[in-house]
Amino acid sequence: MKITDLTKGQLRELKTRYLDELLQKEENRGISYGEMANIDEIIADDDEDFIAEYEIYTFVNDDFFTDDRNENFI
């Protein structure tokens, strides 16, 4: 599935990974619990940089820890 096929839970998990990697690279720190809790306010679903980072990938449900699975994909 492509980034547009991800469930809300999968998208939140991917945004958390994205912000954590960005903070590691730019500020040499990991994501905070507060940032994780507010990830949807920090990174919008249509954020161009976020989408550009992951639009080339094809995902499967097993790529995510969340129980919020896209049942249309194995």
Rosetta blueprint (number, residue, H / E / L):
1 M L
2 K L
3 I H
4 T H
5 D H
6 L L
7 T L
8 K H
9 G H
10 Q H
11 L H
12 R H
13 E H
14 L H
15 K H
16 T H
17 R H
18 Y H
19 L H
20 D H
21 E H
22 L H
23 L H
24 Q H
25 K H
26 E H
27 E H
28 N L
29 R L
30 G L
31 I L
32 S L
33 Y H
34 G H
35 E H
36 M H
37 A H
38 N L
39 I H
40 D H
41 E H
42 I H
43 I L
44 A L
45 D L
46 D L
47 D L
48 E H
49 D H
50 F H
51 I H
52 A H
53 E H
54 Y H
55 E L
56 I L
57 Y L
58 T L
59 F L
60 V L
61 N H
62 D H
63 D H
64 F L
65 F L
66 T L
67 D L
68 D L
69 R L
70 N L
71 E L
72 N L
73 F L
74 I L
